[in-house]
Amino acid sequence: MQKLLSDVERFLRQQQELYGDIILSKTDQEPAPAQPMAKKTDRAPEEVELFQGFVKPPEKATAAYPNEPWVGCATLDDLNKTICTCQKCSLGSTRTKFVFGVGNPQADLVLVGEAPGADEDAQGEPFVGRAGQLLNKILEAINFKREEVYICNILKCRPPNNREPLPEEVTQCEPYLWKQLEIIKPKIILCLGRVAAQVLLKTNASLTNLRGTMHDYHGIKLMVTYHPAALLRNPNWKRPTWEDVQKLRKEYDSMKK
């Protein structure tokens, strides 16, 4: 019974990665067509609850948090030292290590995931488990070294059992990401997975609808692809991911000319 429940949960997770809240039945002859996004006033109560706590990021994080000690940090090292003992949400009491981010502090490309997992929580570095090893291979395939880019997450602490971030956790932690981006000043962001993309773009759109488009994130170009962990669950998603990162590399090179 436990294996059956686990298989069902994995299947539903895969469907959500692809289609958001649209559930497909295996008995359907064809996938149900994606419905257009509802207007804000027509959103279901749970959708409103999901995003009502998110604050639209200002051009500079300092503009919204003038009294916070981290707003004056000029480097990533100073920012990390200032916020690494954060206890603003319940995850502060359950984490093993604070997972700030890693890579080139002047990177033109920043990769943003959802939250640390077990390996990341243990080591204090993002994307170091199996998903991280796959991410390294993806980067190498498009001629990036891990140390050339910057890698971080929406949340800096691991949610219990790798559950998705809660709205209040995002509200407390996302400003730290804004400050990281303010310091790094990247030219392009790659969101890894549906959750990271939905948080940054402030949308409930599915991963399917978010992929394949060059978005604008406050003047920074932003692309969306699958989370490496999703590729481990479903290798069929490796092909579209390869298409995404090739497009990313092409855009990156065009910006360098």
C-alpha positions as CSV (number, residue, x, y, z in Angstrom):
1,M,0.0,0.0,0.0
2,Q,2.8,2.4,0.9
3,K,4.5,1.8,-2.5
4,L,1.2,2.4,-4.3
5,L,0.7,5.7,-2.5
6,S,4.3,6.7,-3.3
7,D,3.8,5.9,-7.0
8,V,0.5,7.9,-7.1
9,E,2.2,10.9,-5.4
10,R,5.1,10.7,-7.8
11,F,2.7,10.6,-10.8
12,L,0.7,13.6,-9.5
13,R,3.9,15.6,-8.9
14,Q,5.0,15.0,-12.4
15,Q,1.6,16.1,-13.7
16,Q,1.8,19.3,-11.6
17,E,5.3,20.0,-12.9
18,L,3.9,20.0,-16.4
19,Y,0.4,21.3,-16.1
20,G,0.1,23.1,-12.8
21,D,-3.2,22.4,-11.2
22,I,-4.6,20.5,-14.2
23,I,-4.8,16.7,-13.5
24,L,-4.6,14.3,-16.4
25,S,-6.2,10.9,-16.3
26,K,-4.2,8.0,-17.7
27,T,-7.5,6.8,-19.3
28,D,-8.0,10.0,-21.3
29,Q,-7.5,9.5,-25.0
30,E,-5.8,12.9,-25.2
31,P,-4.5,15.4,-22.6
32,A,-7.1,17.9,-21.5
33,P,-6.3,21.3,-23.1
34,A,-4.8,23.9,-20.7
35,Q,-7.3,26.4,-19.6
36,P,-6.5,30.1,-19.9
37,M,-5.3,31.8,-16.7
38,A,-8.1,33.2,-14.7
39,K,-8.3,36.8,-13.9
40,K,-7.1,37.8,-10.5
41,T,-10.6,38.4,-9.3
42,D,-11.6,34.9,-10.5
43,R,-8.9,33.0,-8.8
44,A,-9.8,30.1,-6.4
45,P,-9.3,30.9,-2.7
46,E,-6.3,28.7,-2.4
47,E,-4.6,30.5,-5.4
48,V,-5.2,33.9,-3.8
49,E,-3.8,32.6,-0.5
50,L,-0.7,31.2,-2.3
51,F,0.4,34.6,-3.6
52,Q,-1.2,37.2,-1.4
53,G,1.8,37.1,1.0
54,F,4.4,37.8,-1.8
55,V,5.7,41.3,-2.0
56,K,6.4,42.7,-5.4
57,P,10.1,43.3,-5.4
58,P,11.3,46.9,-5.8
59,E,14.0,47.9,-8.1
60,K,16.3,47.7,-5.1
61,A,15.7,45.6,-2.1
62,T,16.9,48.4,0.2
63,A,14.0,50.6,-0.8
64,A,11.5,48.3,0.9
65,Y,13.6,47.3,4.0
66,P,15.5,50.4,5.1
67,N,15.8,49.3,8.7
68,E,17.1,45.7,8.1
69,P,20.8,45.2,8.8
70,W,21.4,43.3,5.6
71,V,20.3,46.0,3.2
72,G,23.6,47.8,3.5
73,C,25.7,44.8,2.6
74,A,27.9,45.5,-0.4
75,T,29.2,42.0,-1.0
76,L,27.7,38.5,-1.0
77,D,30.1,37.4,1.8
78,D,28.8,40.3,4.0
79,L,25.2,39.4,3.1
80,N,25.7,35.8,4.0
81,K,27.3,36.6,7.3
82,T,24.5,39.0,8.1
83,I,21.6,36.7,7.4
84,C,22.9,33.2,8.0
85,T,21.5,33.1,11.5
86,C,18.0,34.1,10.3
87,Q,15.1,32.9,12.4
88,K,12.3,34.8,10.8
89,C,10.3,31.6,9.9
90,S,10.0,28.2,11.4
91,L,12.6,26.7,9.0
92,G,15.3,28.4,11.0
93,S,14.8,26.0,13.9
94,T,14.7,22.8,11.7
95,R,17.6,23.5,9.3
96,T,21.0,21.9,9.7
97,K,22.9,24.5,7.6
98,F,21.9,27.8,6.0
99,V,22.2,27.4,2.2
100,F,23.1,30.8,0.9
101,G,24.4,30.3,-2.6
102,V,27.6,29.5,-4.5
103,G,29.5,30.6,-7.5
104,N,30.8,33.7,-9.3
105,P,29.8,36.8,-7.4
106,Q,29.9,38.7,-10.7
107,A,28.2,36.1,-12.8
108,D,26.1,37.1,-15.8
109,L,24.0,34.0,-15.4
110,V,22.2,33.1,-12.1
111,L,20.3,29.9,-11.6
112,V,17.5,29.9,-9.1
113,G,15.9,26.8,-7.6
114,E,13.2,26.2,-5.1
115,A,14.8,25.2,-1.8
116,P,17.6,23.1,-0.4
117,G,17.2,19.3,-0.1
118,A,18.7,16.9,2.3
119,D,22.2,16.9,0.8
120,E,22.2,20.7,0.6
121,D,21.0,21.0,4.2
122,A,23.8,18.8,5.3
123,Q,26.5,20.5,3.3
124,G,25.3,24.1,3.2
125,E,25.6,24.4,-0.5
126,P,22.9,24.4,-3.2
127,F,22.6,21.6,-5.7
128,V,25.1,19.1,-4.4
129,G,23.0,15.9,-4.4
130,R,22.0,13.9,-7.4
131,A,20.0,16.8,-8.9
132,G,23.1,19.0,-8.5
133,Q,25.3,16.5,-10.2
134,L,22.9,16.4,-13.1
135,L,22.8,20.2,-13.1
136,N,26.6,20.3,-13.4
137,K,26.4,18.0,-16.5
138,I,23.7,20.3,-18.0
139,L,25.9,23.3,-17.5
140,E,28.9,21.5,-19.0
141,A,26.9,20.5,-22.0
142,I,26.4,24.2,-22.9
143,N,30.0,25.1,-22.1
144,F,29.5,26.6,-18.6
145,K,31.5,25.7,-15.5
146,R,29.7,25.6,-12.2
147,E,32.1,28.2,-10.8
148,E,31.3,30.6,-13.7
149,V,27.7,31.0,-12.8
150,Y,25.9,31.7,-9.5
151,I,23.5,29.1,-8.1
152,C,20.9,29.8,-5.3
153,N,17.4,29.1,-4.2
154,I,14.2,31.0,-3.3
155,L,14.5,29.6,0.3
156,K,17.8,29.3,2.1
157,C,16.6,26.6,4.5
158,R,15.3,23.1,3.8
159,P,11.5,22.6,4.2
160,P,10.7,19.4,6.1
161,N,10.5,16.4,3.8
162,N,11.3,18.6,0.9
163,R,7.7,20.0,0.7
164,E,7.0,23.1,-1.3
165,P,7.7,26.5,0.3
166,L,4.8,28.0,2.3
167,P,3.8,31.6,1.4
168,E,5.0,33.0,4.7
169,E,8.4,31.3,4.2
170,V,8.7,32.9,0.8
171,T,7.6,36.3,2.1
172,Q,10.5,36.2,4.7
173,C,13.2,34.7,2.5
174,E,12.7,36.2,-1.0
175,P,14.0,39.6,-0.1
176,Y,17.4,38.0,0.5
177,L,17.3,36.7,-3.1
178,W,16.5,40.2,-4.3
179,K,19.6,41.5,-2.5
180,Q,21.7,38.8,-3.9
181,L,20.6,39.7,-7.4
182,E,21.1,43.4,-6.6
183,I,24.7,42.7,-5.7
184,I,25.5,40.3,-8.6
185,K,23.7,42.2,-11.3
186,P,23.2,39.3,-13.7
187,K,22.2,39.7,-17.3
188,I,20.0,36.5,-17.3
189,I,18.3,34.3,-14.8
190,L,17.4,30.6,-15.3
191,C,14.6,29.4,-13.1
192,L,14.8,25.7,-12.3
193,G,11.3,24.3,-11.9
194,R,7.8,25.6,-11.6
195,V,7.9,26.9,-8.0
196,A,11.0,29.1,-8.6
197,A,9.4,30.5,-11.8
198,Q,6.0,31.1,-10.2
199,V,7.6,33.0,-7.3
200,L,9.8,35.2,-9.3
201,L,7.2,35.9,-12.0
202,K,4.3,36.2,-9.6
203,T,2.1,33.8,-11.5
204,N,0.1,30.6,-11.1
205,A,0.9,29.6,-14.7
206,S,2.1,26.0,-15.3
207,L,5.6,25.1,-16.2
208,T,4.4,24.2,-19.7
209,N,3.1,27.7,-20.2
210,L,6.2,29.4,-18.7
211,R,8.8,27.5,-20.7
212,G,9.9,28.6,-24.2
213,T,9.4,32.3,-23.5
214,M,12.0,35.0,-22.6
215,H,10.5,36.8,-19.6
216,D,11.5,40.1,-18.1
217,Y,12.3,40.2,-14.4
218,H,12.7,43.9,-13.5
219,G,15.0,44.4,-16.5
220,I,16.8,41.1,-16.3
221,K,16.0,38.4,-18.9
222,L,14.5,35.3,-17.4
223,M,14.0,31.8,-18.7
224,V,12.3,28.7,-17.2
225,T,13.1,25.1,-17.5
226,Y,12.6,21.8,-15.5
227,H,14.2,21.3,-12.1
228,P,17.0,18.7,-12.4
229,A,15.2,16.6,-9.7
230,A,12.2,16.4,-12.1
231,L,14.5,15.0,-14.8
232,L,15.6,12.3,-12.4
233,R,12.0,11.3,-11.9
234,N,11.1,11.5,-15.6
235,P,14.0,11.2,-18.1
236,N,11.6,12.1,-20.9
237,W,11.9,15.7,-19.8
238,K,15.6,15.8,-20.6
239,R,15.0,16.5,-24.3
240,P,12.9,19.7,-23.7
241,T,15.4,20.8,-21.0
242,W,18.2,20.4,-23.6
243,E,16.2,22.6,-25.9
244,D,15.7,25.2,-23.2
245,V,19.4,25.4,-22.2
246,Q,20.5,25.6,-25.8
247,K,18.2,28.6,-26.2
248,L,19.7,30.0,-23.0
249,R,23.2,29.7,-24.3
250,K,22.3,31.3,-27.6
251,E,20.7,34.2,-25.8
252,Y,23.7,34.5,-23.4
253,D,26.2,34.6,-26.3
254,S,24.1,37.2,-28.1
255,M,24.3,39.5,-25.1
256,K,28.1,39.2,-25.0
257,K,28.5,40.5,-28.5
